[in-house]
Amino acid sequence: MPEAAIRAFFHEPTNTVSYLVWCPDTREGAVVDPVLDWNQAAGEASTRSAQAILDAAREEGVRIARILETHAHADHLTAAPWLKARTGALIGIGARITEVQRIFRPVFDVEADPGDFDELYEDGDHFALGHLRVEVLHVPGHTPADIAYKVGDDVFVGDTLFMHDYGTARCDFPGGDCRALWGSIARLLALPDHTRLWMCHDYKAPGRDRFAWQSSVAEQKAHNPHLKLGEEEFVRFRQERDAKLSPPALLIPSIQVNIRAGRFPEAEANGVRYLKLPVKGTVE
């Protein structure tokens, strides 16, 4: 099997990394975790970042066959439908997205079902991108549905690990589980030391002067401060830390859109689409 060709695209407003991955022999490829540019104050979307990925694919002669989501993100909106409309690519996500949809469907009173996605992947599933073999790893903890995509010696880890000088993902969203995250990370670190790990986010750890998104199993074992704690201390640390974290700035629009594979609500009679804002308290 050839080694995957990879190009990374960093979206600084949300600290998210998207990837174009392809088979160098056949030029068949996939996009991992594409970002839709979203202006929260204006309620306005643009596709500048997704267009950059599409431009890169054309430059490299890559045919995009799949759009691979590692999970339903809470910090950015996905550009998957826009890319699908221009490439015919299938949108895939972990099969346990059904659990995430069940959690959030009543919160936002939105229609969401597994059929919003073209493919639902179970742990151990695999598929081809040209001569590449992609294996699906279920890595819950951040959410119940998180998956990683293993392509030879490269793994796109989603929101499990951050860079080895930064730490690990939060687990305080509904359905999150710190102990499950520890087990998922242990599974990733059981891979050979030379395995390359590609992050979904980077927040530039103190002392580092540039953003980064590629680590390795060996580097994570040697340097990740959260992984030196041991399971029980990690769970306690993660729970205490998560309790102090603010919600992601784009959580409310992101969840409503991403559990529907990026599909926005239908327009109302006035031709405008609306996202809902749950109100937890009122002034009488």
C-alpha positions in Angstrom: 0.0 0.0 0.0 1.4 3.4 -0.9 1.9 6.1 1.7 -1.0 8.6 1.8 -0.4 12.1 0.5 -1.7 14.7 2.9 -2.2 18.5 2.9 -3.4 20.3 6.0 -5.5 23.5 6.2 -5.5 25.4 9.4 -8.6 27.5 10.2 -7.4 30.0 12.7 -10.8 31.5 13.8 -11.7 28.1 15.2 -8.3 26.6 15.6 -9.4 23.7 13.5 -7.3 21.6 11.0 -8.9 20.1 7.9 -7.1 17.6 5.7 -7.0 16.6 2.1 -5.8 13.0 1.9 -5.3 11.0 -1.3 -3.8 8.0 -2.9 -0.7 9.1 -4.9 -1.2 6.3 -7.4 -4.9 6.9 -8.3 -5.4 10.5 -7.1 -8.6 9.4 -5.3 -9.0 11.2 -2.0 -11.0 12.4 0.9 -11.5 15.6 3.0 -11.4 15.2 6.8 -13.3 17.7 8.9 -13.9 20.6 6.5 -14.8 24.0 8.0 -17.5 26.4 6.9 -16.6 30.0 7.6 -19.3 31.4 10.0 -19.8 35.0 11.0 -21.7 34.6 14.3 -22.6 38.3 14.6 -24.0 38.5 11.1 -25.4 35.0 10.9 -23.6 34.7 7.6 -21.7 31.7 6.1 -19.0 31.7 3.5 -17.0 29.0 1.9 -13.5 30.5 1.6 -11.9 27.8 3.6 -13.7 24.9 1.8 -12.8 26.5 -1.6 -9.2 26.4 -0.6 -9.4 22.7 -0.2 -11.2 22.3 -3.5 -8.6 24.4 -5.2 -5.8 22.3 -3.7 -7.6 19.1 -4.9 -7.8 20.5 -8.4 -4.1 21.5 -8.2 -3.1 18.0 -7.2 -5.4 16.3 -9.6 -7.3 14.7 -6.8 -10.9 13.4 -7.1 -12.6 13.8 -3.8 -14.6 10.6 -3.1 -15.4 11.0 0.6 -15.9 13.7 3.2 -15.0 12.2 6.6 -16.2 13.7 9.8 -14.4 12.5 13.0 -17.5 13.6 15.1 -20.3 16.2 15.2 -18.1 19.2 16.1 -19.2 21.8 18.7 -16.8 24.5 17.7 -17.2 25.0 14.0 -19.8 24.3 11.3 -19.0 21.7 8.7 -18.7 22.5 5.0 -19.5 18.9 4.0 -22.7 19.6 2.0 -21.1 22.4 0.0 -18.2 20.1 -0.9 -20.5 17.2 -1.7 -22.6 19.4 -4.0 -19.4 20.1 -6.0 -17.7 16.7 -6.0 -20.4 14.1 -5.5 -18.4 12.8 -2.5 -20.1 10.7 0.2 -20.4 12.2 3.8 -19.3 9.7 6.5 -19.3 9.7 10.3 -19.3 7.3 13.1 -22.4 5.1 13.5 -23.0 6.3 17.1 -23.9 9.7 15.7 -27.4 8.4 16.3 -26.8 8.7 20.1 -25.6 12.3 19.7 -28.7 13.1 17.6 -30.9 11.6 20.2 -29.3 13.8 22.9 -29.5 17.0 21.0 -32.7 16.6 18.9 -35.0 17.6 21.8 -32.6 20.4 23.0 -33.0 22.3 19.7 -36.3 20.8 18.5 -34.7 19.9 15.2 -35.2 17.0 12.8 -32.0 14.9 12.6 -31.7 11.3 11.7 -28.9 8.9 10.5 -30.1 9.3 6.9 -28.6 12.8 6.9 -25.3 11.1 6.4 -24.4 8.9 3.4 -22.2 6.4 5.4 -22.2 5.4 9.1 -19.0 3.7 10.2 -18.6 1.1 12.9 -15.4 0.3 14.7 -13.2 -1.9 12.5 -14.9 -0.9 9.2 -12.5 -0.2 6.4 -12.8 1.2 2.9 -10.5 2.1 0.0 -9.3 5.4 -1.3 -7.6 4.2 -4.5 -4.9 1.9 -3.3 -5.1 3.2 0.3 -6.9 1.2 3.0 -8.8 3.4 5.5 -9.6 1.8 8.9 -12.2 3.2 11.3 -11.3 3.3 15.0 -14.1 4.1 17.5 -12.5 6.5 20.0 -15.3 7.8 22.3 -14.8 10.1 25.3 -15.1 13.6 23.8 -18.5 12.4 22.5 -19.9 8.9 22.3 -19.5 8.9 18.5 -15.9 10.0 18.0 -13.9 8.0 15.5 -10.4 8.2 14.1 -9.3 7.3 10.6 -6.2 5.2 10.2 -4.5 5.2 6.8 -1.3 3.1 7.0 1.0 4.9 9.4 -1.2 8.0 9.5 -4.1 8.5 11.9 -6.5 11.4 12.0 -7.4 11.5 15.6 -10.2 14.1 15.8 -10.9 15.4 19.3 -9.0 12.8 21.4 -5.5 14.2 21.6 -4.0 17.6 21.1 -0.3 18.2 20.3 2.0 16.5 22.7 2.9 19.7 24.4 -0.7 20.7 25.0 -2.8 17.8 26.3 -6.2 16.1 25.6 -9.8 16.9 24.7 -12.6 18.0 27.0 -15.3 15.5 27.9 -18.0 17.7 29.4 -20.5 17.7 26.5 -23.6 15.5 27.0 -22.5 11.9 26.4 -18.8 12.7 27.1 -16.8 10.4 29.3 -13.3 11.0 30.7 -12.7 7.4 31.4 -13.7 6.4 27.9 -11.4 9.0 26.6 -8.5 7.6 28.5 -9.3 4.2 27.0 -9.5 5.6 23.5 -6.1 7.4 23.9 -4.6 4.2 25.2 -5.8 2.4 22.1 -4.1 5.1 19.9 -0.9 4.9 21.9 -0.8 1.1 21.4 0.0 1.7 17.8 3.6 1.6 16.7 5.7 4.5 18.0 6.4 5.9 14.5 2.7 6.3 13.8 1.9 9.8 12.7 -1.0 11.4 14.6 -2.9 14.3 12.9 -4.7 16.7 15.2 -8.1 18.3 14.6 -7.2 21.4 16.6 -4.2 23.3 17.9 -4.1 26.1 20.4 -0.4 26.8 20.4 0.9 25.7 23.8 2.8 28.2 25.8 6.4 28.6 24.6 5.6 27.5 21.1 5.6 30.2 18.5 3.6 28.6 15.7 0.6 26.4 15.2 1.2 22.7 14.7 -0.9 19.6 14.0 1.3 16.6 13.5 2.6 14.5 16.4 3.5 10.8 16.8 2.7 8.0 19.2 6.3 8.2 20.6 6.0 12.0 21.1 2.7 11.7 22.9 4.0 9.0 25.2 7.1 11.0 26.0 5.7 14.5 26.4 2.0 14.8 26.7 1.5 16.2 30.3 -2.0 14.8 30.7 -0.9 11.2 29.9 1.7 11.1 32.7 -1.1 11.2 35.3 -2.4 7.7 35.2 -6.0 6.8 34.7 -7.6 7.7 38.0 -5.7 11.0 38.3 -6.4 11.8 34.6 -10.2 11.3 35.1 -10.1 13.5 38.2 -8.0 16.2 36.5 -10.1 16.1 33.3 -13.4 16.4 35.3 -12.1 19.3 37.4 -10.7 21.1 34.4 -13.7 20.6 32.2 -16.0 22.1 34.9 -14.2 25.4 34.5 -14.1 25.6 30.7 -16.5 28.0 28.9 -18.7 26.6 26.1 -17.3 26.9 22.6 -18.3 30.2 21.0 -20.0 28.5 18.1 -21.6 25.6 20.1 -25.2 26.5 19.5 -25.1 26.9 15.7 -22.5 24.1 15.3 -24.5 21.4 17.0 -27.8 22.2 15.2 -26.1 22.0 11.8 -23.5 19.3 12.3 -25.8 16.6 13.7 -27.6 17.0 10.4 -24.4 16.5 8.3 -24.2 20.3 7.8 -27.7 20.7 6.6 -29.3 24.0 7.6 -33.0 24.2 8.5 -35.4 24.8 5.7 -36.3 28.4 5.0 -39.4 29.9 6.6 -42.1 31.6 4.7 -40.1 34.8 4.4 -37.3 32.9 2.7 -34.9 33.1 5.7 -33.4 30.1 7.5 -33.2 30.3 11.3 -31.2 28.5 13.9 -32.6 28.2 17.4 -31.3 29.7 20.7 -32.5 27.8 23.8 -33.4 30.2 26.6 -32.7 28.8 30.1 -34.2 31.6 32.1 -36.8 34.4 31.7 -37.6 37.7 33.3 -41.3 37.9 34.2 
